[in-house]
Every structure is written in structure tokens, then in C-alpha cells.
Amino acid sequence: MRRAEALLVTMISAPALAQLPPAVSLDEVLRIVENSPRIVVSQRGADAARAERVAAGALLNPSLSVGRSRPSGGERTIFDANTLNQAQVELPIPIFGQRAARVRAAELQVGRAESQLRLTLSETKRQAALEFVRLLTAQEQLAARRAALAEVERIRGLVAGRMDSGMASRYDLARAEVETALAGLGVQRAEGEAAEHAAALAALADAPGWRPTASGSLQSLQAANQPVDADAALERNPTLRVARDDAALAEARIDVARRERLPVPSVALGRSWTSGPFGAANFVGISSEIPILDSKRALEDKAQADARRAHRCAPSISATSKRCACAVPRSSASKRTCSSAKAPFSKWRNPPIDSDAARCSSCSMRGARNSRPPLPGWS
């Protein structure tokens, strides 16, 4: 059963994988994730908000009632005819601005849905860019660890040759073999990290079987990073925009709840006529609900509570965004990130075991005196 499910998933994702390149740049990743399922869901939410706006602007439907009465017994005190026909049309008229308030709230809901769509798109691209940088960093770490493994294997071969010629001890060879094994474990860990970040990119692109590789380098990304005006970026912050839209929408819903508490009167037009003999009469009237048992106060209280929550969230989000925008310049942060990513691997250009093995040319005691602990970074 599991094999059948896996085969079905592979068959479904095969057309999408055929269109995805094996090696991608940052711009290509940002373009691919624009069709992410979470973005599609946000787009459907925006479409639903637009449909609700159309529904909010619709007028109330009239009601039609038609009936016929016939004498059934006793004296004819109701009407003196063979039959009595009645027809009546009743039209609700929201004279207290209920429709206009609903339309305004629906328009704000559309704006909020569009802001949420931009936020989802921005957040998805941010996650994709972050995973791309992590994948690129993991690839460079993997290359550095493989180079270190090759260097350690070369040194192990030198130590083995010197031991055969009597210039090194078995301890030196054992140490070289340990360092080789540790370097191999480091390569495996780096391969696992690269595969993890590639799978994260595939999940954002909704392509489970896709395992991309990042093209480019951290230096090129750092060179392409341009300084951004913090105030302008804060003004365009989608998270802050959504918080402000939530506050405006909450205020509009309070107005809707207040107006919904008022009754909606209905105007009625009717006509009655009899047959045998014929007689007719017209009717004009008005009817309205009397809100004495249920004043719909709970809806307004709920709307006010939501508005207070929205107004409290907006300042905190704004303050957080300002701290994030003004804390550290992006160029300096990316520079430190690139430097720290490569720092653990710069020491592997000249491993210390080579000098130890060179000093072990006379006897094992000298090698023991000059021996060092295992290479740092692999424990």
C-alpha cells in the first residue's frame, strides 16, 4: 500500500519536476515559489473576499404572498362573496445605513485579503531566499570538508609510506586514520545539511522529489546586496500593513454591528378582490421588528473586543519592525554571515598533522612529544 502511494505521488509530481531545473539561482528560486500552495490559498482567500463584497452590496429581496379564501360555514361576516383573493408584496428597506456599512466593511476586507496575499508572497520568498542561502552555505561547507578530507587522506598516505620506510610510528598512522574517519563524518554531516535545505526548497515549491543545487557564491550575493532605506522599507512592510488593515476592518465591523442592532422596516403593497359579486381593495402598510427581547448587544461587544485586540497588535508590530530595520545594516550583517560561514574551514588548508609527521623522522618518542590533540572542529 505504501509503495502504491509513493508511486502515485511520483507520477503526480513527475510533470512538475520535468519543468524544474536541477541548478537554480536566487532569482529563479523566487520565481518558482510564486506558485507555492500557500500563495494559491491566499489568492483564493482574496477571491472569496471580493465575492463577499458583491454579496454585501446586494439589495434585500422582496417577498410575495398570494392567497384565496372561501366561506366555510356560518354567517358571512368576513366577506359577502363566493371567494376572496389576496396578493401582497413586501420589500425590506434598510434605512439606517446597514447596507452601506456592510459594503464598507467588505471593501476593507478585500484590502486586508490583498495585504495578506502580499504578506504570504513576501514571507514565502523570504523563506525561499533563506533556504537558498543556507543551501549555498551548506554546499560551500561540503566542498571545504571534501577538500579537507582529500588533504587528510593525502597526509595519511604520506604517513603510511614513512612508516613503511621506518620514518614514522604506528601511532602516527593510527592518528592519521582517526583524522581521516573524522573528516569523512564531517563530509557526511555536510551532505545531510545540503540535502535538508534542498528538501526545504522543494517543499516551498511543492515538488517533493526535486533536489535542487544552488548556483553562485556567497561573495556574489554579498556584492549584489544593496543598502535599503529603512523608513521606506518599514512603510512597505506587509506585516505592518496587514496589522493596520485589521485595525481598520475591526472599526468598520463595530459600525456594522451597531447598525445591525437597528430594525429594518418593510413596506407592504397589497390588493384584495372578491368574486360573486366582484369587489376590490388596495392595501399599503409598513412593518418593523421590535428589538425588546434581543437587542443584539453581544455582536457589538464582540466587535469592540476584536477592535481592541487589533489596535494593541498594530503598535507592537510597528515597534518590532522598527527595531529590526534599525538594529544592524543588512550589508554588514550579510558580510559577517559570509565570514562566519567560512571561518571554520580556513584552518584546513594546512592541517597540523603534516608537520607532526615530518618531525617524526627519528624515533617514536619524538613523535609522541610533538603530538597534538585531534584537529579542531571535528569533535
Legacy VTK file of the C-alpha trace (Angstrom):
# vtk DataFile Version 3.0
C-alpha trace
ASCII
DATASET POLYDATA
POINTS 379 float
0.000 0.000 0.000
2.796 2.399 0.875
4.627 1.549 -2.336
1.469 2.289 -4.314
1.066 5.651 -2.577
4.692 6.538 -3.222
4.303 5.575 -6.887
1.163 7.709 -7.149
2.941 10.721 -5.633
5.839 10.234 -8.037
3.504 10.072 -11.035
1.680 13.224 -9.941
4.863 15.210 -9.307
6.676 13.980 -12.433
5.328 16.697 -14.798
6.259 19.433 -12.317
9.744 18.005 -11.777
10.351 17.893 -15.521
9.938 21.687 -15.639
12.216 22.478 -12.680
15.944 22.945 -13.351
18.460 20.934 -11.313
20.580 24.032 -10.559
18.868 27.307 -9.677
19.903 30.838 -8.843
18.290 33.071 -6.247
16.112 34.849 -8.832
14.925 31.525 -10.232
14.033 30.270 -6.760
11.987 33.401 -6.039
10.174 32.971 -9.349
9.456 29.280 -8.752
7.963 29.757 -5.281
5.450 32.296 -6.605
3.263 29.281 -7.434
3.553 27.854 -3.932
0.358 26.291 -2.482
0.290 28.773 0.415
0.252 31.650 -2.082
-2.525 29.976 -4.054
-4.531 29.642 -0.835
-4.078 33.366 -0.140
-5.219 34.155 -3.668
-8.368 32.097 -3.124
-8.951 33.998 0.098
-8.732 37.290 -1.787
-11.215 35.969 -4.373
-13.599 34.974 -1.591
-13.328 38.482 -0.082
-14.223 40.028 -3.446
-17.248 37.734 -3.690
-18.309 38.794 -0.186
-18.074 42.431 -1.267
-20.527 41.733 -4.098
-22.832 39.942 -1.655
-22.644 42.837 0.826
-23.800 45.310 -1.842
-26.838 43.273 -2.871
-30.290 44.618 -2.028
-32.730 42.630 0.055
-35.198 40.512 -1.872
-38.927 41.291 -1.712
-41.407 38.682 -0.554
-44.663 37.848 -2.335
-47.689 36.259 -0.720
-50.826 35.115 -2.589
-53.940 33.504 -1.058
-57.609 32.711 -1.601
-60.397 32.433 0.954
-63.816 30.717 0.601
-66.780 30.726 3.023
-66.853 27.533 5.106
-69.887 27.968 7.344
-71.984 30.297 9.412
-72.944 33.824 8.544
-70.832 35.704 6.018
-69.314 38.227 8.402
-65.833 38.339 6.860
-66.884 38.982 3.254
-70.100 38.632 1.362
-68.868 36.886 -1.799
-68.074 33.449 -3.099
-64.249 33.854 -2.948
-61.732 36.362 -1.641
-58.341 36.662 -3.379
-55.325 38.412 -1.815
-51.863 39.334 -3.180
-49.188 41.230 -1.262
-45.584 42.313 -1.945
-43.298 43.216 0.965
-39.914 44.928 0.478
-37.396 45.428 3.330
-35.702 48.839 3.231
-32.529 49.297 5.358
-32.976 52.988 6.064
-30.402 53.127 8.889
-27.341 52.591 6.670
-26.879 48.860 7.216
-26.087 48.166 3.555
-23.540 50.995 3.272
-21.781 49.817 6.444
-21.605 46.242 5.159
-20.202 47.416 1.821
-17.511 49.483 3.532
-16.541 46.577 5.786
-16.426 44.240 2.783
-14.163 46.641 0.888
-11.817 46.808 3.857
-11.912 43.008 3.991
-10.818 42.903 0.349
-7.947 45.271 1.121
-6.976 43.159 4.087
-7.040 39.970 1.960
-4.834 41.612 -0.657
-2.400 42.712 2.054
-2.411 39.162 3.402
-1.627 37.906 -0.098
1.339 40.266 -0.330
2.457 39.178 3.140
2.241 35.496 2.195
4.166 36.132 -1.012
6.825 38.122 0.842
7.123 35.555 3.626
7.343 32.659 1.158
10.050 34.431 -0.817
11.876 35.266 2.403
11.857 31.633 3.468
12.924 30.541 -0.015
15.787 33.060 -0.056
16.860 31.964 3.420
16.838 28.294 2.422
18.748 29.163 -0.760
21.473 30.925 1.241
21.570 28.012 3.694
21.833 25.558 0.804
24.602 27.620 -0.788
26.420 27.785 2.539
25.990 24.031 3.027
27.377 23.409 -0.457
30.452 25.539 0.228
30.912 23.821 3.566
30.623 20.464 1.829
33.246 21.493 -0.723
35.554 22.653 2.063
35.066 19.449 4.032
35.692 17.321 0.958
38.883 19.269 0.296
39.896 18.730 3.915
39.123 15.015 3.587
41.265 14.781 0.457
44.104 16.576 2.238
43.860 14.311 5.274
43.809 11.224 3.027
46.905 12.529 1.255
48.649 13.005 4.587
47.595 9.519 5.676
49.251 8.135 2.562
52.421 10.045 3.363
52.432 8.761 6.937
51.827 5.194 5.749
54.745 5.466 3.329
57.030 6.876 6.007
56.025 4.101 8.403
56.957 1.514 5.796
60.351 3.175 5.460
60.780 3.399 9.218
60.427 7.191 9.440
57.077 7.140 11.304
55.473 5.019 14.005
52.222 3.101 14.075
50.851 5.739 16.400
51.252 8.350 13.665
49.419 6.117 11.208
46.617 5.441 13.707
46.214 9.129 14.336
46.068 9.823 10.602
43.410 7.139 10.200
41.358 8.659 13.027
41.582 12.085 11.410
40.509 10.535 8.103
37.476 8.925 9.714
36.505 12.189 11.435
36.874 14.080 8.168
34.628 11.501 6.492
31.990 12.017 9.193
32.191 15.759 8.603
31.571 15.225 4.902
28.543 13.078 5.692
27.137 15.726 8.014
27.645 18.405 5.369
25.910 16.227 2.776
22.984 15.764 5.150
22.664 19.512 5.734
22.746 20.213 1.996
20.071 17.576 1.382
17.931 19.028 4.194
17.972 22.555 2.747
17.354 21.232 -0.771
14.298 19.359 0.526
13.083 22.551 2.246
13.282 24.400 -1.082
11.419 21.560 -2.762
8.667 21.767 -0.129
8.246 25.506 -0.733
7.983 24.839 -4.474
5.505 21.954 -3.915
7.828 19.500 -5.679
8.596 16.690 -3.196
11.017 14.836 -5.487
13.024 17.881 -6.527
16.514 18.208 -5.078
17.995 21.451 -6.428
21.524 22.725 -6.147
22.265 26.414 -5.576
24.312 28.192 -8.199
26.518 31.167 -7.389
28.541 32.018 -4.308
28.161 33.887 -1.051
30.560 36.570 -2.299
28.339 37.287 -5.302
25.273 37.554 -3.077
27.128 39.925 -0.784
28.229 42.063 -3.741
24.663 42.177 -5.096
23.252 43.235 -1.730
22.363 46.927 -1.967
21.568 49.164 1.023
17.871 49.839 1.539
16.208 52.857 3.120
14.892 51.625 6.475
11.980 54.093 6.586
10.804 53.222 3.077
11.116 49.502 3.787
9.164 49.929 7.025
6.382 51.760 5.209
6.124 48.886 2.719
6.302 46.232 5.403
3.472 43.773 4.585
3.147 42.615 8.187
2.573 46.166 9.377
0.162 46.755 6.503
-1.893 43.707 7.493
-1.978 44.892 11.129
-3.253 48.313 10.068
-5.866 46.749 7.795
-7.005 44.533 10.677
-7.495 47.599 12.866
-9.462 49.454 10.183
-11.579 46.388 9.469
-12.325 45.932 13.168
-13.548 49.528 13.417
-15.771 49.006 10.372
-17.240 45.857 11.898
-18.140 47.821 15.029
-20.128 50.204 12.843
-21.818 47.261 11.132
-22.731 45.679 14.476
-24.208 48.949 15.739
-26.310 49.450 12.637
-27.435 45.827 12.589
-28.986 46.394 16.006
-31.467 48.794 14.412
-34.590 47.237 12.869
-35.124 47.042 9.115
-38.660 48.238 8.227
-40.581 46.656 5.372
-43.052 48.383 3.069
-46.016 46.234 2.005
-48.292 46.739 -1.015
-51.340 44.514 -1.409
-54.651 44.056 -3.199
-57.752 42.086 -2.272
-60.683 41.284 -4.535
-63.789 39.166 -4.369
-65.763 37.280 -6.958
-69.517 36.732 -6.859
-70.032 39.683 -6.516
-66.831 41.429 -7.548
-65.154 43.936 -5.225
-61.547 45.128 -4.804
-59.462 46.983 -2.211
-55.825 48.106 -2.096
-53.530 47.917 0.904
-50.414 49.906 1.874
-48.608 49.258 5.140
-45.304 49.122 6.956
-43.932 46.538 9.366
-40.867 46.540 11.592
-39.173 44.379 14.167
-39.366 45.489 17.810
-35.954 44.773 19.413
-37.064 44.351 23.007
-36.141 40.711 23.668
-32.890 40.516 21.714
-31.065 43.820 21.278
-28.053 42.143 19.538
-25.699 43.720 22.014
-23.405 40.713 22.045
-22.383 41.240 18.414
-21.315 44.812 19.117
-19.387 43.767 22.235
-17.561 41.108 20.251
-16.675 43.606 17.521
-15.334 46.061 20.100
-13.205 43.344 21.710
-11.751 42.427 18.314
-11.021 46.103 17.646
-9.167 46.493 20.949
-7.081 43.438 20.178
-6.261 44.725 16.678
-5.281 48.157 17.989
-2.966 46.596 20.557
-1.263 44.375 17.984
-0.547 47.145 15.462
1.805 49.262 17.689
3.777 46.214 18.833
4.284 45.050 15.253
5.346 48.550 14.232
7.840 48.811 17.094
9.274 45.377 16.313
9.664 46.271 12.640
11.470 49.496 13.520
13.896 47.676 15.809
14.599 45.074 13.129
15.122 47.747 10.456
17.453 49.935 12.526
19.429 47.345 14.511
22.104 46.240 12.037
22.687 47.294 8.406
21.947 44.488 6.003
25.255 44.725 4.229
27.268 44.371 7.451
25.092 41.501 8.641
25.491 39.604 5.385
29.235 40.248 5.434
29.546 38.800 8.922
27.374 35.849 7.914
29.579 35.060 4.931
32.759 35.402 7.016
31.445 33.236 9.861
30.272 30.608 7.408
33.785 30.181 6.019
35.792 30.683 9.209
35.661 27.070 10.466
37.186 25.797 7.192
40.061 28.191 6.591
42.236 26.264 9.050
42.061 23.115 6.916
44.295 24.465 4.197
47.402 23.336 6.143
46.449 20.602 8.642
48.861 20.359 11.605
49.310 16.618 11.239
51.688 17.155 8.323
54.233 18.998 10.472
53.928 16.361 13.182
54.586 13.602 10.705
57.568 15.489 9.330
59.055 15.860 12.801
58.646 12.113 13.427
61.697 11.209 11.340
63.978 9.853 14.045
62.037 7.948 16.687
58.588 7.374 18.099
59.421 9.240 21.317
59.943 12.474 19.388
56.653 11.960 17.644
54.897 11.406 20.977
56.491 14.554 22.412
55.325 16.663 19.449
51.914 15.024 19.070
48.875 17.271 19.198
45.218 16.633 20.032
42.808 15.823 17.155
42.138 18.525 14.650
39.691 21.124 15.996
36.180 21.273 14.672
35.642 17.500 14.305
34.954 16.512 17.904
LINES 1 380
379 0 1 2 3 4 5 6 7 8 9 10 11 12 13 14 15 16 17 18 19 20 21 22 23 24 25 26 27 28 29 30 31 32 33 34 35 36 37 38 39 40 41 42 43 44 45 46 47 48 49 50 51 52 53 54 55 56 57 58 59 60 61 62 63 64 65 66 67 68 69 70 71 72 73 74 75 76 77 78 79 80 81 82 83 84 85 86 87 88 89 90 91 92 93 94 95 96 97 98 99 100 101 102 103 104 105 106 107 108 109 110 111 112 113 114 115 116 117 118 119 120 121 122 123 124 125 126 127 128 129 130 131 132 133 134 135 136 137 138 139 140 141 142 143 144 145 146 147 148 149 150 151 152 153 154 155 156 157 158 159 160 161 162 163 164 165 166 167 168 169 170 171 172 173 174 175 176 177 178 179 180 181 182 183 184 185 186 187 188 189 190 191 192 193 194 195 196 197 198 199 200 201 202 203 204 205 206 207 208 209 210 211 212 213 214 215 216 217 218 219 220 221 222 223 224 225 226 227 228 229 230 231 232 233 234 235 236 237 238 239 240 241 242 243 244 245 246 247 248 249 250 251 252 253 254 255 256 257 258 259 260 261 262 263 264 265 266 267 268 269 270 271 272 273 274 275 276 277 278 279 280 281 282 283 284 285 286 287 288 289 290 291 292 293 294 295 296 297 298 299 300 301 302 303 304 305 306 307 308 309 310 311 312 313 314 315 316 317 318 319 320 321 322 323 324 325 326 327 328 329 330 331 332 333 334 335 336 337 338 339 340 341 342 343 344 345 346 347 348 349 350 351 352 353 354 355 356 357 358 359 360 361 362 363 364 365 366 367 368 369 370 371 372 373 374 375 376 377 378
